[in-house]
């Protein structure tokens, strides 16, 4: 069980659950580690999603200046297990704080207050780090948020697209060239609500085959309604003839493209639609001035993970930004994991 070590609290630091939207947006936009999951727009997406309940936690100084920001999303999985055994909090994009002592103190106050007030409402809270938080790790650990290794691949797009292509593994380049020449697989961007339904169908079947819980359709409808008009998302669809055979959901913010969701029909694997989708996103990013493609995670180092092998083929840099977690209800968490594994075995 996590314990909260005593780090001095700055009495002039306040923890609040609302800040002016423009101040929030500016804080994220100007912060070098601010990512799309910190934005008011992504908060709005989660607020519209069935089974998701986002919260805003911020530490501010007496003038109202934001010192630290955290946006946990309480997620309750559907299915056969009751809500008290499935509700967890995920902080997509992790925490954000001002550089320096004031920001770190604000983060400490924020995390300690959060852990105390949340109590046993959720099983655990997981911070999904998307940048190097080595500076913040002492604060996270002192406040009971235990770190663990978790990998990711980042691809440099700040170069000609031809250079990006030559960074891809030779065999994968051959597949991509072959399919482009044949014209069998066509990649297009979804622009209508009907396209979102197609994407969701492919994604839900992919996750069902892997026996992994999947988000409600309302998440993707909300992404389309909120982010698409702002140019903050791309729904990519690969077609073979009249069949939609693969899809990816690419989030776009600042100078980064985030590969968030990916799914495909395995019957068309030999046509390499997933490889073409990734290349489409990389080429578009390099040609349009983006700096980086974030593959959205590559698993734990010690675990065999086929998805990591797929992502490795595209020549990115392997990073280990890790994750941090705080367990709020250890007994229920053990019970939940036992029940989840039992349900998965019964589903086979």
N, C-alpha and C positions, 0 to 999 in steps of 0.2 A: 504493500500500500504506500502511496506517496505521502510524504510529510512536507510541511511548509517550514523551511528554516527561517529564522528571524533576520530579515534584512530590514534596516531602518526605514520607516515610512516617512515620507515628506508630508508634513501636515498641510501644506498649501496645495497639494495635488488632489484633484477631484476625479472620481470615476463617474462617467455619465453614460447615458444610453441613447443620446441624440446629440448631433452637432449640425450646424448649418451645412446644407448639402454642398454649397459651393466651396466652403472651407475644407470639407471632407474630400471633395473631388480634387482640389488644388494640392492638398497634402499628399495624396497618392500620386498625382501627376508629377509633382516636383521631386518626390523622394526617389533616389536612384534604385531602390529595391521595391518600389511600388509596382504591383502587377494587377492584372485584370480582375483577380478575385478580391481585391481590396476596394473596388469601385462601387459607387452607389448604384450603378446600372446592374452589376452582378448581384448585389443585394436584392434589388427589385426582382430579378429573375428568380432567385431562390424563394422570395416571399410569395410568388405566384405558383410555386410547385407543390403538388400534393405530397404530404409526408415530410416536407422540409419546413423548418422554422428558423430563419436567420435572426441573429441578434447583433446589435452594435454595442461594443464596449470600448470606451476611449478614456484615456487619462489626459487631463488638461491642467494647465497652470492657472493661476488666478485671473489672467487676462482672457482665458478661453482658448489659448493656443493648444493645439493637439500635440501631446508628447508621445503618446503610444496609441495604437489602434489594433483591435482584434475583432473579427467578424465570425464568430462560431455559428455553424448551421446545425441545429438539432435535426437529426434524420431518424425517422422511424420506419423500419422496413416492414412491408406487408408480408403476408404469408401466415404460416401456422403458429409461429411463436408470438406470445403476447408482447405488447408495446414495451412494458417495463424490462423485457429481456432483449430488446433490439434497439432502443433509442440511444444513440451516441451523438457526440458533437464533433464535427469536422471543421477545422479552420483551414479552408482552401486558401493557399497562398501564404499561410502562416501569419505571424505578427509583424507589425511595422512600428518602429520607434525612431525618434529623432536621434541623430548621432550625438554621442557625448554623454556625460554623467546625468544631465537632466532627463534625457530620453530613457536611459537605462533605469533610473529611479522611477520614472513614470511607468515603465513596463513592469517593474517589480510590484508597484502598488496595484496596477491593473490585474496582474496574474493572481496575486494573493487574494484580492477582493473577489475575483471571478471564482476561484476555487472554493472560497468560503461560502459565497452566496448560491452557487449552483448546487452544492451539497450532493445528494444522491439522485438528482433529477435525471442524470444521464449516466451510462455505464462508464464512459471514458471520454476524454477530449483529446483529439489528435491534431497536432500542428503539422501541416504538410509544407515543408520548407522548399521554396523555389529559388532561393539565392543563398549565398554564403552567410550564415548566421553565427559564425564562430565568435564574433564579438559579443553577441547576445547570449551565447550558450551558458556562461556562468550564471546569468540572471535566470534563465529558464530552468537550469538544474537546481539552483537555490530555491526556486519556487515550486519544486516538485514535478516539473515537466521533464521526464527522463528521455534522453536522446537515444536513438538507434540508427543504424546505418540504413540508408535507402538511396538507390542510384537513379541517375537520369542521364540522358544524352542531349547535348546541346550542339546545334549545327551553326557554324558561322555563315551568315548570309551576306556579310559586308564585303562582297567580291563579285565578280562576274558570274552569271549563272553557269557558264561553261566550266569555271573552276569548281563550283559546287558539284556539278555533275561528275567531274573527274575525281572528286573525293569519295564517290560511291564505290563500293566493292566491284571489281571487274565483272564478275558473273551477273550481278544485279544490273550493271550498266548494259550488259548484253541483252538481258531480258527486256529492259525498258526500250532500248533501240528497236528490238524485234517487234514489240507490240505497237510502238509508234508507227513503224513502217507498214505493218499489216493493217492498221486501222480498225482492228477488231474491237478493241476497247476504247470507248469514248468517255472522256472525263468532262463533266459539266458542273456548273454551280447551280444548286437549287435556289430558286427565286420565289417560289410560291408555297403556300401552306401545304399543298398536296405533296410537294417535294419533301417537306419535313416529315410527313406521314410515311413516305417511302424510306427515308433514313431511319426513322424509329423502328420500322418493321425489321430492317436488316440488323440493326443494333440489338434489338430485343431477342431475336433468334440467336445471334452470336453469344450473348450472355447466357441465354437459357441452355445452349449446348455446353457451355463451360460450367453450368450450375453455379453461377454467381448472381447474387441479387442485383437487380437493375432498377434504375430510376423510372418514375412514372412518366408517361408521355407528356404531361404538362410541363416538365422541365424543358423539353425541346421546343414546345409551342411557345413557352415564355421567352426562350432564347431568341426565337425568330421574331416575336412581337417587340421585344425590348432592344436587342442588340443588333439585329439585322438592319433596321433603318439607320443605325449609327455607323455602319460599316465595321462592327466589332465581331462579326462571326461570318464564316463561310461554311455552307453545307455542300460538300463535294460528293458527287454521285458518279460512279463508274458504271457504264452500260455496255452490255454485249447484245447487239441487236435491240430487241424490245425489252430485254431483261435488265433490271437493276441488280448488279452483282456485288457491289461494294460501296461503302460510304465512309466519310470521315467528317468530323465536326471540328473546325479549326477556329479557335478564338484569336482575335487580333487586338492588340493594345500597344500603344507607344510604338516601339521599334521591334516588337516581338510577336511571333506567331506561335500559338500554343496548340499542339495536337492533343485534343481532349478525349474524343471518343472515336473508335474505329470498329467497323464490323463488315463482314462479308459472307457471301454464299460460297461454301467450300467446294461446291460442284464446279466452280469456275476458277479454282486455284491455279491451274496451269496457264491461264491467261494473264496472270500476275496483275490483277486489278489493284491490289493494295500497294504494290510498288509504284504503279503509275499514279495513284492518288498522292502518295508522299512526294514523288518527283514534281507533280503539278504544283503542290503547295510550296516546295522549295524554290522552284523556278519563279513562281509568281512573287514570292517574297524577295528573292535576290533582284529581280527585274524592277521591283517597285520600292526599293530603298529600305527594306527591313534589315535589321542587324542580326537577328538570331531566330532560330527555330528551336522551340523547347518541346521535346518529345513527350513530356508529361509523365515521366517515371519509367524506371527499368527494374523495379523489384529490389529485393534484398540481396546483398552480395553472395551469401552462402546458399541461396536457393536456386535450383535449376528453373529457369524462366524463359520459355520459348519466345515470348514477346521481346525480351531483351536481345535475343539473337537476331530477330527481325530488324530491330532498330539499329543494331550495331552495323548493319550492312551499309548504312547511309553516311558513314564516315564522320560522325560527330565526336565530340569530346565527352568522355565518361566522367561525370562528377558525382560526388557523394555529399549532397546537402543534408541528407538525413531527415528524420522526423522526430518530433517530441510528443510525448503523451503523458497525460495525468489520469490515473485511474480513480474514479469517484466511488465506485461500488464494486469492490474486488470480488465478493462472494457472488453477486449477480452476474458479473462478467464471466466468471468460471462456469456458472450454470448456463449462461447464454452460449458460450463456445461449445459446451458439450451438446446442447440442444441443436445448435447449428450443424455440427458434424453429423449428428444422428439424422437430421432432415436430409442432408446431402446424400448420405448412404442409402436412405430409403428411396431417394429419387433416382438412383442409378438403376 
